[in-house]
Amino acid sequence: MHESNPLGTHTVCQVAVVVDDIAAYAQRYARLLGMPVPEVRQTGPAEQTRILYRGQPTEGRAKLAFFQAGPQLAIELIEPVGGPSIWREHLDEHGPGVHHIAFRVPDMDRAVANLSDEDMPVAQSGHFAGGRYAYIDSVRQLEVMLELLAHDDR
């Protein structure tokens, strides 16, 4: 059994949208927000990110662009590239749209275990410079995927 807050936090740090043309969507969001178009960067190769999609290694990668929408909130645009991934799955099944809500969690392992107890398993996980992530398959319960972010500075 877990505490009353399975995530260990209440703070949303990111809302992400999967897109099929990141340059076009970055232009649209920049215009809407009155902000410059952010740099688009690509996730690292599988040997660097140690990405697992539905429990299996994959060559799935993504192009990413971030808009800082508040002191602790970013809007993330994601365009899948390469092999199978949770991003490609979303784009193929639903088209462009909201993909996940992200939380920076104080204890990744505990949050993953707590959500697993709630029948919300890890759909994809990996590492990034400075931390790791886990996408939680919470669509059946919440109508949206969750992302857990754990930074090395915790």
N, C-alpha and C positions, 0 to 999 in steps of 0.2 A: 504494500500500500504506500502511496506517496502523499506528500503534503498537499494542501488545498490548491496549490499552484504548480502543476506538473512541469511548467517551463522554468520556474525559479525566477521569473521576471514578468513585468507587465509592459515593458517598453518595446514598442515596435521601432525597428531601426531602418526598415526597408520595405517598400512595396515594389514588386517587379512585374514587368509586362514582357511577355515573349512576343517577338515581332519577326516578320519575314524580310525586312529591309531596314536595318538599323540606321543607316544614313538618313533615310527619308523620315523615319519616326523621330530621330534625334533632332532634325530640323523642326518638325511639328511641335515637339515638346519645348524646344528652346524658344520658339515664337510664342507659344502659350504662356510660358513662365517668365518671358522677358529676360532670358539668361543666354549666355554664349553656348554654342554647341560644344558638348564635352568631347574629350578625346575618346575615340573608340579603341579598345584594346582587346586582345584575344587571350583566352585562358591558355595556360601552358599545356605542353604535351602530356599524355597519360603517364609517362614515367615520372614526371614531375608532380602532377596533381594526384596521382594514385586514385583516380576516379573509379568508382564502382557504380554501375547502373543496374538496379534490381539484383544486386549481389554479385554481378559479373564485371570483370574489367572491360573497359570500352575505350575507343579512341575518340569518343564524343568530346567536342569542344564548343566554345561559344564566343561570340563577339559581345562585349559589354560596354555600356555607356551609363554613367551615373550623373544624376542631377541632385545636388544637395538642396533639399526642399525645406530644411529647417536645421536647427543645431544638431539634432540627432536622427534626422530622417532623410533617407535618400530614395529617389525614384530610380530604379534600375531598368534599363532596357537590355534584353537578351535576344540575340539572334543565334540559333543553333547552327553549328557547322561540324563537319566530320561525321563520326559514327553515331550509334544510338546513344540517346541521353533522355533525361526527363524533360528537357526543353524541346527536343525534337518530337517526343511523344505528345506533348501538349500541342505543339503547332500542327502536327498531323491529325490529331483527333478533334481539336477545337478551333484551329486557326489562331491568329494573333489575339492576345488578350491577357488579362491579369493572370499571373501564374502563381505567385506566392506572396505571403507576408512573412517578413523575417524578424527574428528576435535574437539579440546578442545574449547568450545564456551564460550564467556563471559556472555551470557544470554540465558539459555536453553529455557525458556518459549517463548521468542521472536523468537529464531531460529525455534522452533517447529511451532509456528504460521505462520511465514514467509514461511516455506516449505509447510505447509498445504495449504496456499494460492496458491502455485505452483502445487497443486495436488500431493503432496508427503507426505502422512500421516505417523504417527507413526505405526510401525509394532510390536515393542516390546520395553518395557521400564522396568527399575528396578533401584535398588540401589546397590552400592558396598561400601566397607569401604572407606570413604573419598569423596563420591560423588554419582552421578547418571548418567544414560545413557539413550539414546533413539536411537533405530534403525529406520531409515527413509526409507520407501519403495519408493526408487528412481530408481528402476531397469528399469522401462518403459522409463524414461527420460534419465538416465545416464548409463545404463547397469551395474550398481553396486549399492549395498546398501550403505547408509551413516550411520555413527554412530556419534552421538553428545555426548560429554563427558563434564560434569560440575563438577568441584571439589569444595569441601566445602571451600577451601582457597581463593575463588575468591572475 
